[in-house]
Amino acid sequence: MAMPKARTRKPARRPSPPAPGPGLKILFVASECAPYAKAGGLADVVAALPKTLRQMGHDARIVMPLYAAIDRARYGIGFLQPVCVHMGNGEEQWIGLHGGRLDGEVPVWFVDCDRYFGRPGLYDEAGGEYGDNAFRFALLSKAATQICKDTGFIPDVMHAHDWPAALAPVFLKTWDRILSPLSATASVLTIHNIGYQGVYHASVFPYIGVGWEHFVPERFEDHGNVNLLKAGVAFADALTTVSPAHAREILEPIGGMGLAPHLDARRADLTGILNGTDYDHWNPETDPFIPAHYSLKDLSGKAACKADLQKRMGLAERPDWPLFGIVSRFAPQKGFGLLAECLPDALRQMLFQVVVLGTGDPWMENVFRGLAAAWPGRVACHIGFSNELSHWIEAGSDFFLMPSLYEPCGLNQMYSMKYGTLPVVRATGGLDDTVENYNEKTGLGTGFKFWEPAAAAVCDTVGWAVSTWFDRPHHIAKLRRNAMQQNFSWETSAAEYVRVYEHAVAARRRG
């Protein structure tokens, strides 16, 4: 089934609040959305894409959990009404429906359930995953459908994100389908990170409540367990992932991480769409967090940002030394095991600095703490997360390290280019799609790439960047100009999503 070309369509007449234009009604279902709750790039996508869609004339809205850590007063979140969600085993779960507006533009519905979301973390705390995550996010997905019924907002498309929302397409096709006002609602599932699939013991299945006839290898069953993402892949009308390269990778046995045959069966409904960048929040000309603004025409502010970052982090204030930035979750996927192996030798052999912001794997946290202690003035780290500091690092660094073993899209390499900070990346997924490798003969490119997932490859590429810094500074200036001229705004990607939505709607009508 080929992807249809974009076309104009009028939404069906349904009882709903006025839409901003004649476009589609789209409900995003997600476990994260910046700035309310963020563990990774998913939150940035869920925040930016609906805003762009609304600017294009579509009525895009978001539903997400009301986590305990969300400041209701700060974000103007208020109670709307109670909602009764019917789960499996005849269980009724009452939730509080709260509302707010993201950036004053996008309506956001929050699912308030203290039993499942009234705790410090999103998915885990103290390094351990919550044991009831399957129940928590099954409730979120079912609540999304009930909220639509109770409020009268009947979307043309329900757009679910990653395994925590993967049951939304399942419920659309298994719950009161004939009589439901959602009978014509299509579903799209976006896979942001296939390494996380929501695999749980089969004992959670009765709570989901869709019937044991669906507990089969083609849908839910995964070696005797329940796989939420696998079920979403089976039931969604259309599938996307977050870069064209990753869409190809997940069809292969290694890249698919167990789901390759199921994704290959849906190949005609799978599209890779590169994530965009929200330049309202990531722009060195207007960034409210950084100590000095700068632009392609006047880069003097970048030098000031570097000096302030070095001072803030206790690094030697040396403008002549290259500074490498890292902002990330410390997860095996991110390739930091390679850095742990190569950085000590690289610091002994080459002259450069490293500044690190992140949290996650306790072992990796200790590696960076140890490097900072062993190399004062050369290495600095902040364990935790700081939105302000992440902006400082993007603005003040000369290079940005992303040695990922796999990376569906990645956003920091795109932020980095806008800030004139040259990415040093492994050529995988979206990193390969977005970074043009440096050509030493011409000075063209936007960063430095390596292919082999090995510590030696990381070390060699860091050395290549360092040697370019000292031996070919005119090429560094050219690379910066090239990088800052790249445009990864959401408009192009959002238009591709609209085509996927229309494909999903057409598939729903046929099916």
C-alpha positions as CSV (number, residue, x, y, z in Angstrom):
1,M,0.0,0.0,0.0
2,A,1.8,3.2,-1.2
3,M,1.8,6.4,0.9
4,P,-0.9,8.7,-0.6
5,K,0.0,12.2,-1.7
6,A,-1.1,15.1,0.4
7,R,-4.5,16.4,-0.3
8,T,-7.0,18.7,1.3
9,R,-9.9,17.2,3.3
10,K,-12.6,18.6,5.4
11,P,-13.1,17.1,8.8
12,A,-16.4,15.4,9.6
13,R,-18.9,17.6,11.5
14,R,-18.5,16.5,15.2
15,P,-19.3,18.2,18.5
16,S,-16.0,19.7,19.6
17,P,-14.5,23.0,20.6
18,P,-13.7,25.4,17.7
19,A,-10.6,24.3,15.8
20,P,-8.0,26.8,14.7
21,G,-8.6,26.1,11.1
22,P,-10.1,23.7,8.5
23,G,-7.5,21.0,9.1
24,L,-7.4,17.8,11.0
25,K,-8.1,17.2,14.7
26,I,-5.1,15.4,16.2
27,L,-4.7,14.1,19.8
28,F,-1.1,13.4,20.9
29,V,-0.8,10.7,23.6
30,A,2.5,10.8,25.4
31,S,4.3,10.2,28.6
32,E,6.5,13.3,28.3
33,C,6.2,16.8,27.1
34,A,8.6,19.7,27.7
35,P,8.7,21.7,29.9
36,Y,6.2,19.8,32.1
37,A,8.1,16.4,32.2
38,K,11.2,15.4,30.3
39,A,13.5,12.4,30.3
40,G,14.7,12.7,26.7
41,G,14.1,14.0,23.2
42,L,10.5,12.6,23.2
43,A,9.5,15.5,25.4
44,D,10.8,18.1,22.9
45,V,9.1,16.5,20.0
46,V,5.7,16.3,21.7
47,A,6.0,19.9,22.7
48,A,7.1,21.3,19.3
49,L,5.2,19.3,16.7
50,P,1.6,20.1,17.9
51,K,2.5,23.8,18.1
52,T,3.7,23.7,14.4
53,L,0.6,21.8,13.4
54,R,-1.7,24.4,15.0
55,Q,0.2,27.1,13.1
56,M,-0.6,25.2,9.9
57,G,-4.3,25.2,10.8
58,H,-4.8,21.8,12.5
59,D,-6.3,21.3,15.9
60,A,-3.6,19.5,17.7
61,R,-3.9,18.7,21.4
62,I,-1.9,16.7,24.0
63,V,-2.8,14.3,26.8
64,M,-0.2,13.2,29.3
65,P,0.1,12.2,33.0
66,L,0.0,14.8,35.7
67,Y,3.1,13.8,37.5
68,A,3.7,14.9,41.1
69,A,6.7,16.9,40.0
70,I,4.7,19.1,37.6
71,D,4.2,22.6,39.1
72,R,0.5,23.2,38.6
73,A,0.6,26.8,39.6
74,R,3.6,27.7,37.5
75,Y,2.1,26.3,34.3
76,G,-1.5,27.4,35.0
77,I,-2.9,23.9,35.2
78,G,-6.4,23.7,36.6
79,F,-9.0,21.0,37.3
80,L,-11.7,20.5,34.7
81,Q,-13.8,17.4,35.5
82,P,-13.7,13.8,36.8
83,V,-13.5,11.0,34.3
84,C,-14.2,7.3,34.9
85,V,-11.8,5.0,33.0
86,H,-12.9,1.4,32.6
87,M,-10.0,-1.0,32.6
88,G,-9.9,-4.8,32.5
89,N,-11.3,-7.1,35.1
90,G,-14.2,-4.7,35.5
91,E,-12.0,-2.2,37.3
92,E,-13.1,1.4,37.3
93,Q,-10.4,4.0,37.8
94,W,-11.5,7.6,38.5
95,I,-9.1,10.2,37.4
96,G,-9.1,14.0,37.6
97,L,-8.9,15.7,34.2
98,H,-6.8,18.9,34.4
99,G,-6.1,21.4,31.6
100,G,-3.4,23.9,30.6
101,R,-1.9,25.5,27.5
102,L,1.6,24.9,26.2
103,D,3.3,28.2,25.3
104,G,-0.2,29.7,25.4
105,E,-1.1,27.9,22.2
106,V,-1.6,24.1,22.5
107,P,-4.3,22.7,24.8
108,V,-2.9,20.0,27.1
109,W,-5.0,17.6,29.1
110,F,-3.4,16.1,32.2
111,V,-4.4,12.7,33.7
112,D,-4.4,13.1,37.5
113,C,-4.2,9.7,39.2
114,D,-2.3,9.8,42.5
115,R,-2.2,6.0,42.6
116,Y,0.0,5.8,39.5
117,F,1.5,9.3,38.9
118,G,1.8,10.8,42.3
119,R,5.5,9.8,42.7
120,P,8.8,11.5,42.1
121,G,9.9,9.9,38.8
122,L,8.4,9.4,35.4
123,Y,9.4,5.8,34.8
124,D,11.7,5.0,37.7
125,E,13.6,6.4,40.7
126,A,16.9,5.6,42.3
127,G,17.9,3.6,39.2
128,G,15.0,1.2,39.4
129,E,11.9,1.0,37.1
130,Y,8.5,1.2,38.7
131,G,7.1,-2.3,38.9
132,D,3.6,-1.2,37.8
133,N,4.6,0.8,34.7
134,A,2.4,-1.4,32.5
135,F,-0.6,-0.5,34.6
136,R,0.3,3.2,34.8
137,F,0.6,3.6,31.0
138,A,-2.3,1.3,30.1
139,L,-4.4,3.7,32.2
140,L,-2.9,6.7,30.3
141,S,-3.8,5.2,26.9
142,K,-7.3,4.2,27.9
143,A,-7.9,7.5,29.6
144,A,-7.1,9.3,26.3
145,T,-10.0,7.5,24.6
146,Q,-12.4,8.2,27.5
147,I,-11.4,11.9,27.7
148,C,-12.3,12.2,24.0
149,K,-15.7,10.7,24.7
150,D,-16.4,12.8,27.8
151,T,-15.3,16.1,26.3
152,G,-16.7,15.7,22.8
153,F,-13.3,16.2,21.2
154,I,-13.3,13.4,18.6
155,P,-10.0,13.4,16.8
156,D,-9.4,12.4,13.2
157,V,-6.1,11.0,14.4
158,M,-4.8,9.8,17.7
159,H,-1.0,10.1,17.6
160,A,0.7,7.8,20.2
161,H,4.3,8.1,21.1
162,D,6.5,5.1,22.1
163,W,5.6,2.2,24.3
164,P,3.9,4.1,27.1
165,A,1.2,5.2,24.7
166,A,1.3,2.2,22.3
167,L,-2.0,0.8,23.7
168,A,-4.0,3.8,22.4
169,P,-4.2,2.3,18.9
170,V,-5.1,-1.0,20.5
171,F,-8.0,0.4,22.5
172,L,-9.2,2.3,19.4
173,K,-9.7,-1.0,17.6
174,T,-10.9,-3.2,20.4
175,W,-13.0,-1.1,22.6
176,D,-16.7,-0.6,21.7
177,R,-15.6,0.0,18.1
178,I,-19.0,-0.1,16.4
179,L,-20.9,2.1,18.9
180,S,-18.0,4.4,19.9
181,P,-17.9,7.9,18.6
182,L,-14.2,7.1,18.0
183,S,-15.0,4.5,15.4
184,A,-13.6,6.6,12.6
185,T,-10.5,7.8,14.5
186,A,-7.3,6.6,12.9
187,S,-4.1,6.0,14.8
188,V,-0.4,6.7,14.3
189,L,2.3,5.2,16.4
190,T,5.8,6.9,16.5
191,I,8.7,4.8,17.6
192,H,11.2,7.2,19.2
193,N,13.5,4.5,20.7
194,I,12.9,0.9,19.8
195,G,15.3,-0.2,22.6
196,Y,12.5,0.4,25.0
197,Q,9.4,-1.7,24.2
198,G,7.4,-2.1,27.4
199,V,7.9,-5.8,28.0
200,Y,6.1,-7.1,31.1
201,H,4.9,-10.3,32.8
202,A,1.7,-11.7,31.3
203,S,-0.1,-11.1,34.6
204,V,-0.6,-7.5,33.5
205,F,-2.7,-8.6,30.5
206,P,-6.1,-8.9,32.3
207,Y,-5.8,-5.2,33.5
208,I,-5.4,-4.2,29.8
209,G,-8.7,-5.9,29.2
210,V,-8.7,-6.6,25.5
211,G,-9.3,-10.3,25.5
212,W,-6.9,-13.3,25.5
213,E,-7.5,-13.8,21.8
214,H,-5.0,-10.9,21.3
215,F,-2.3,-12.6,23.4
216,V,-0.6,-14.1,20.3
217,P,2.9,-13.6,18.8
218,E,1.5,-11.4,16.0
219,R,0.2,-8.9,18.6
220,F,0.9,-8.9,22.3
221,E,2.8,-12.1,23.2
222,D,6.6,-11.9,23.4
223,H,8.2,-15.1,24.7
224,G,5.4,-15.5,27.2
225,N,5.4,-11.8,28.2
226,V,3.4,-8.8,27.1
227,N,5.1,-6.4,24.7
228,L,3.2,-3.1,24.5
229,L,5.2,-1.6,21.6
230,K,4.7,-4.8,19.6
231,A,0.9,-4.5,20.1
232,G,1.0,-0.9,19.0
233,V,2.8,-1.9,15.8
234,A,0.2,-4.5,15.1
235,F,-2.8,-2.2,15.6
236,A,-1.8,1.3,14.5
237,D,-3.0,2.5,11.1
238,A,0.4,4.1,10.3
239,L,3.8,3.9,11.9
240,T,6.6,6.4,11.9
241,T,10.1,6.7,13.4
242,V,12.2,9.7,13.8
243,S,14.7,9.6,10.9
244,P,14.8,8.0,7.5
245,A,18.0,6.1,8.3
246,H,16.4,4.6,11.4
247,A,13.4,3.6,9.5
248,R,15.7,1.4,7.4
249,E,17.7,0.2,10.4
250,I,14.7,-1.1,12.4
251,L,13.8,-3.4,9.5
252,E,17.0,-5.3,10.0
253,P,17.5,-8.0,12.7
254,I,19.9,-6.0,14.8
255,G,18.2,-2.6,14.5
256,G,14.7,-4.0,15.0
257,M,15.7,-5.5,18.4
258,G,13.2,-8.3,18.0
259,L,10.5,-6.4,16.1
260,A,12.1,-6.4,12.7
261,P,9.7,-9.1,11.2
262,H,6.7,-7.3,12.6
263,L,7.8,-3.9,11.2
264,D,8.8,-5.4,7.9
265,A,5.2,-6.7,7.6
266,R,4.1,-3.1,8.0
267,R,6.7,-1.7,5.7
268,A,4.2,0.1,3.5
269,D,2.8,1.9,6.5
270,L,6.2,2.9,8.0
271,T,7.7,6.3,7.4
272,G,10.9,7.8,8.7
273,I,10.5,11.5,9.4
274,L,13.4,13.5,10.8
275,N,12.6,15.3,14.0
276,G,12.7,19.1,13.8
277,T,14.2,21.7,16.0
278,D,12.2,24.3,17.9
279,Y,14.2,27.4,17.2
280,D,11.9,29.4,19.5
281,H,13.8,27.7,22.3
282,W,17.1,26.8,20.7
283,N,18.6,29.9,19.0
284,P,21.8,31.7,20.1
285,E,20.4,35.0,18.8
286,T,17.5,35.0,21.3
287,D,18.3,32.3,23.9
288,P,17.4,33.7,27.4
289,F,19.6,31.2,29.2
290,I,23.0,32.0,27.7
291,P,25.3,34.8,28.9
292,A,25.8,36.4,25.5
293,H,23.9,36.3,22.3
294,Y,25.5,35.8,18.9
295,S,24.7,35.0,15.3
296,L,26.3,33.9,12.0
297,K,27.2,37.5,11.3
298,D,28.7,38.2,14.7
299,L,30.2,35.3,16.6
300,S,31.9,37.4,19.3
301,G,29.2,36.3,21.8
302,K,30.2,32.7,21.4
303,A,33.7,33.4,22.7
304,A,32.0,35.1,25.7
305,C,29.8,32.1,26.3
306,K,32.8,29.8,26.2
307,A,34.7,31.9,28.8
308,D,31.7,32.1,31.1
309,L,31.1,28.3,30.8
310,Q,34.7,27.6,31.6
311,K,34.5,29.9,34.6
312,R,31.2,28.4,35.8
313,M,32.4,24.8,35.6
314,G,35.8,25.4,37.1
315,L,37.7,24.8,33.9
316,A,40.9,26.6,32.9
317,E,39.9,29.8,31.2
318,R,41.7,29.1,27.9
319,P,40.1,30.3,24.7
320,D,42.8,28.6,22.7
321,W,41.9,25.1,23.9
322,P,39.1,23.2,22.2
323,L,36.1,22.5,24.5
324,F,34.0,19.4,24.0
325,G,30.4,19.3,25.4
326,I,28.3,16.4,26.4
327,V,24.6,16.6,27.4
328,S,22.8,13.3,27.7
329,R,21.2,10.5,29.6
330,F,23.8,8.0,30.7
331,A,22.5,4.9,29.0
332,P,24.3,2.1,27.2
333,Q,22.8,3.2,23.9
334,K,24.6,6.5,24.1
335,G,28.1,4.9,23.7
336,F,29.6,6.3,26.9
337,G,31.3,3.0,27.6
338,L,33.4,3.9,24.5
339,L,34.2,7.3,26.1
340,A,35.1,5.7,29.4
341,E,37.6,3.6,27.6
342,C,39.2,6.2,25.4
343,L,39.1,9.6,27.3
344,P,41.9,8.9,29.8
345,D,44.4,8.2,27.0
346,A,43.0,11.0,24.8
347,L,43.4,13.5,27.6
348,R,47.0,12.4,28.1
349,Q,47.8,12.6,24.4
350,M,45.9,15.7,23.4
351,L,45.1,19.1,24.7
352,F,41.4,19.7,25.1
353,Q,38.7,20.2,27.7
354,V,35.4,18.3,28.4
355,V,32.3,19.5,30.1
356,V,29.6,17.0,31.0
357,L,25.9,17.3,32.0
358,G,23.9,14.2,32.5
359,T,22.5,11.5,34.8
360,G,21.6,7.8,34.6
361,D,23.8,4.8,34.8
362,P,25.6,5.1,38.2
363,W,28.7,3.5,36.8
364,M,29.0,6.2,34.1
365,E,28.2,9.0,36.6
366,N,31.2,7.7,38.6
367,V,33.4,7.6,35.5
368,F,32.8,11.2,34.8
369,R,33.3,12.2,38.5
370,G,36.6,10.3,38.5
371,L,37.8,12.0,35.3
372,A,36.9,15.5,36.7
373,A,38.9,14.6,39.9
374,A,41.8,13.3,37.9
375,W,41.9,16.2,35.4
376,P,41.0,19.4,37.3
377,G,40.8,22.4,34.9
378,R,40.4,19.9,31.9
379,V,37.2,18.0,32.8
380,A,34.1,19.2,34.6
381,C,30.8,17.4,35.2
382,H,27.4,18.1,36.6
383,I,25.5,15.0,37.6
384,G,21.8,15.8,37.2
385,F,19.8,17.8,34.8
386,S,19.7,21.6,34.3
387,N,17.9,23.1,31.3
388,E,19.9,26.3,31.7
389,L,23.2,24.6,31.8
390,S,22.4,22.5,28.8
391,H,22.0,25.8,26.8
392,W,25.2,27.1,28.2
393,I,27.1,24.0,27.1
394,E,25.6,24.2,23.6
395,A,26.6,27.8,23.3
396,G,30.0,27.6,25.0
397,S,31.4,24.4,23.6
398,D,33.4,24.1,20.4
399,F,32.5,20.5,19.7
400,F,29.7,18.3,20.9
401,L,30.3,14.6,21.5
402,M,27.6,12.0,20.6
403,P,29.2,8.5,20.3
404,S,25.9,6.7,20.2
405,L,25.8,2.9,19.5
406,Y,22.4,3.7,17.9
407,E,20.5,7.0,17.7
408,P,17.0,7.0,16.2
409,C,17.3,10.7,15.6
410,G,19.0,12.8,18.2
411,L,18.3,16.5,18.7
412,N,21.5,17.8,20.4
413,Q,23.5,17.5,17.1
414,M,20.9,19.8,15.5
415,Y,20.9,22.2,18.4
416,S,24.7,22.2,18.3
417,M,24.9,23.2,14.7
418,K,22.6,26.2,15.3
419,Y,25.0,27.3,18.0
420,G,28.1,26.8,15.9
421,T,29.2,23.9,18.0
422,L,30.5,21.1,15.7
423,P,29.1,17.6,16.3
424,V,31.4,14.7,16.7
425,V,29.1,11.7,16.2
426,R,28.9,8.0,15.2
427,A,27.2,7.7,11.8
428,T,24.0,6.0,12.8
429,G,20.3,6.8,12.5
430,G,19.5,10.5,12.6
431,L,23.1,11.4,13.4
432,D,24.1,10.1,10.0
433,D,21.1,11.9,8.3
434,T,21.8,15.3,9.8
435,V,25.6,15.7,10.0
436,E,27.7,16.2,6.9
437,N,31.2,14.8,7.5
438,Y,34.2,17.2,7.3
439,N,36.1,17.3,4.1
440,E,39.7,18.0,4.9
441,K,40.5,19.2,1.4
442,T,37.7,21.7,1.0
443,G,36.6,22.5,4.5
444,L,33.0,21.6,3.7
445,G,30.8,19.7,6.2
446,T,29.1,20.4,9.5
447,G,30.9,18.0,11.8
448,F,33.0,14.9,12.3
449,K,31.8,11.3,11.9
450,F,33.0,7.8,12.6
451,W,31.4,4.5,11.8
452,E,32.9,1.7,13.9
453,P,31.4,1.4,17.5
454,A,34.8,1.2,19.1
455,A,36.8,3.3,21.6
456,A,39.7,3.6,19.1
457,A,37.3,5.2,16.5
458,V,36.1,7.7,19.1
459,C,39.6,8.6,20.1
460,D,40.7,9.0,16.4
461,T,37.8,11.2,15.6
462,V,38.3,13.4,18.7
463,G,41.9,13.6,17.6
464,W,40.8,14.6,14.1
465,A,38.7,17.4,15.5
466,V,41.5,18.6,17.9
467,S,44.1,18.6,15.1
468,T,41.7,20.6,12.9
469,W,41.2,23.1,15.7
470,F,45.0,23.7,16.0
471,D,46.2,23.1,12.5
472,R,43.4,24.3,10.3
473,P,41.5,27.0,12.2
474,H,40.2,28.5,9.0
475,H,38.4,25.2,8.4
476,I,36.8,25.4,11.9
477,A,35.5,28.8,11.0
478,K,34.1,27.5,7.7
479,L,32.6,24.4,9.4
480,R,30.9,26.7,11.9
481,R,29.4,28.8,9.1
482,N,28.2,25.7,7.3
483,A,26.6,24.3,10.5
484,M,24.9,27.5,11.5
485,Q,23.3,27.8,8.1
486,Q,21.5,24.4,8.4
487,N,17.7,24.6,8.9
488,F,16.0,21.8,10.8
489,S,12.8,23.6,11.6
490,W,9.6,21.7,12.2
491,E,7.7,23.0,9.2
492,T,9.0,20.4,6.7
493,S,8.7,17.5,9.1
494,A,5.2,18.6,10.2
495,A,4.0,18.6,6.6
496,E,5.3,15.0,6.3
497,Y,3.3,14.1,9.4
498,V,0.2,15.5,7.8
499,R,0.7,13.2,4.9
500,V,1.0,10.3,7.3
501,Y,-2.1,11.3,9.1
502,E,-4.0,11.4,5.9
503,H,-2.6,8.0,5.0
504,A,-3.8,6.7,8.4
505,V,-7.3,8.2,7.9
506,A,-7.6,6.6,4.5
507,A,-6.4,3.2,5.9
508,R,-9.0,3.4,8.7
509,R,-11.8,4.1,6.2
510,R,-10.7,1.1,4.2
511,G,-10.3,-1.2,7.1
